[in-house]
Each structure stands twice: as C-alpha cells, then as structure tokens.
Amino acid sequence: MGLVIGAIFYLVEVISTGDLLGTLPFAAVIGAIFWVTSLGERRRRKKHHLPR
C-alpha cells in the first residue's frame, strides 16, 4: 500500500512541478509512512484477533 501511495504522490507532483528527481525523496517518505502504518495496523489486528 505504501508503494502505491508513494507512486501516486510522485506522479501527481511530477505533473504539477515538472521536476523528476526533486519529488522522489518526498514520495519515498510518504510511501514509508503509509507502509509503517499498514504494518502497525496488521500487528494490531493480529494481536486482538480481529478479522482482516
């Protein structure tokens, strides 16, 4: 999920600014935040025996 969100963020920023490499670090950070959140949510659901 983080990879998808990061890629969407990157594409939107490239279209709006035209800078191919300048937005890459920001897209990586946004993707990492979503990835870590996803992992935490999976661990929470497993810990509390909740459905996926």
C-alpha positions as CSV (number, residue, x, y, z in Angstrom):
1,M,0.0,0.0,0.0
2,G,2.8,2.4,0.8
3,L,4.4,1.8,-2.6
4,V,1.1,2.6,-4.3
5,I,0.6,5.8,-2.3
6,G,4.2,6.9,-2.9
7,A,3.9,6.3,-6.6
8,I,0.6,8.2,-6.9
9,F,2.1,11.1,-4.9
10,Y,5.2,11.1,-7.1
11,L,3.2,11.2,-10.3
12,V,1.0,14.0,-9.1
13,E,4.0,16.1,-8.0
14,V,5.9,15.4,-11.2
15,I,2.9,16.5,-13.3
16,S,2.4,19.7,-11.2
17,T,6.1,20.7,-10.9
18,G,7.8,19.0,-13.8
19,D,10.8,18.1,-11.6
20,L,11.5,14.4,-11.9
21,L,14.1,13.9,-9.2
22,G,13.2,16.6,-6.7
23,T,10.0,15.0,-5.6
24,L,11.4,11.5,-5.3
25,P,12.6,11.8,-1.7
26,F,9.2,13.2,-0.6
27,A,7.4,10.4,-2.4
28,A,9.6,7.9,-0.6
29,V,8.9,9.4,2.8
30,I,5.1,9.5,2.1
31,G,5.3,5.8,1.0
32,A,7.3,4.8,4.0
33,I,4.8,6.5,6.4
34,F,1.9,4.6,4.8
35,W,3.9,1.3,4.9
36,V,4.7,1.6,8.6
37,T,1.1,2.5,9.4
38,S,0.0,-0.6,7.4
39,L,2.4,-2.8,9.3
40,G,1.2,-1.4,12.6
41,E,-2.4,-2.0,11.7
42,R,-1.8,-5.6,10.7
43,R,0.0,-6.3,14.0
44,R,-2.8,-4.6,16.0
45,R,-5.4,-6.8,14.2
46,K,-3.4,-9.9,14.8
47,K,-2.9,-9.1,18.5
48,H,-6.6,-8.5,19.1
49,H,-7.7,-11.4,16.9
50,L,-9.7,-9.1,14.6
51,P,-10.7,-10.0,11.0
52,R,-8.7,-8.7,8.2
